[in-house]
Amino acid sequence: MLTKRELLRTAAMTTITLAATRTVPAFAQASADRPGFLKAKDVAEAGFIYGLPIVMNYAVMYEYAVDRNSGQFKAPFNQIKNEPNVFTYKDTAIVTPNSDTPYSFVWMDLRAEPIILSVPAVDPKRYYSVMLCDGSTYNYGYIGNRATGSEAGDYMVVGPDWKGATPPGIKKVFRSSTQFSVAGYRTQLFNADDLDNVKKVQDGYKVQTLSAYLKQPVTTAAATIDFPKIDKELVKTNFFEFLDFALQFAPVQENEKEMRAKLATIGVGPGKTFNFRDLPLEQKLEIGLGMKEGERKVDEAVASVGKDVNGWRVSSLPGDSAHYNGDWLKRAVAAKAGIYGNDAVEAVYPLTRTDSDGQTLDGSKHTYTLTFAPGQQPPVNAFWSITMYDGKTQLLIENPINRYLINSPMLSGMKTSTDGSLTFYIQNKSPGADKEANWLPAPDGPIYLVMRLYWPKTEPPSILPAGEGTWQPPGIKRVS
């Protein structure tokens, strides 16, 4: 067992930057009242795991809706931003981005009044969904083909404390557990020639405040907020400062009371900020060591998430508050594996970093194939895809044919074998002109692959329950 001295030595090199003149919430109590070294380290570790999705969400919100100079800015709060294109390697704000469906986003400020989301009638053959995700990364509702149908409709999103009446004509009310929330729209693109049709659907997405919807004057206004700047470097040193800031917009839920109380003992919580730079080195190391251990546990859990099925990890991570039920590690893993992922009933995401023999996928060393036997393609009501990411960053990669994924709408342009099977070539360099139609370009290094099954079928063959279903993704074979 490590002694306190050994723990300090271990933490020293990894947290040396924490001793710089930055600030983060730390011990609000007098020295005599604060936890002992190991206890404080444990609280910081648990707090990091609990807070990781919240801080990750804040970082995205800041880039998308606050900082107009972020390079990723979409639109101010309560205004929708339609992306008339799919994500590419240039989009870096969200890890493991979906490049199947052009996105639309609206970050909602629900403090003053509810927001009305209106959707048009959409061709039932075109998949679309609106996922509602709050600041705790809980998916608290869906609009779309599967959840509400393809007809036009008006839906109301309210904040945690809203007690007003529901206007006539509203099909459903969704309640966010936090005062800031995001609606992420996914609209299926069939092929490159289909983009104008997607734009027409996106033009039908409308966002209004409740007062505007009712054509009434605004009677209340939310206070102006000074949002603290956040980036990857600041997160390393100011993690708990950002968590502290975000929690003021997230009323405590029953299953959070114990964790919030623990965080308060190290100064994290509304009104409890404390200058980190003024603390003795030992106290700084307590926080740093806890964060490092929390990050290690999250990374380990991501690597082993779900059930191993032919080298793919198959799970049903994302969900609402009841789905997580206070399992903060599960929530952190869902965010780290791919923040803003869907509930399993909306989409299942088999993911892998290994081939069928358990060896790490690496485009700088090997070439691979993935083959679907005849009649064994993913069983879905909408469509499926396989997306390539850089194994280090979990971002899309630049490649000579600008292909980031292969999906079911693309299959008409691909080659099948004489027996009807379908083989994809996964490698860094072109497999040759005769095979390039089925080429999924890989990075010159570690590979991270994510399969997406949109609106998976529930009757056999099915991937549901995730990891236990009658359909299984085939393993990736190393060729050379």
Disulfide bonds with the S-S distance in Angstrom:
none
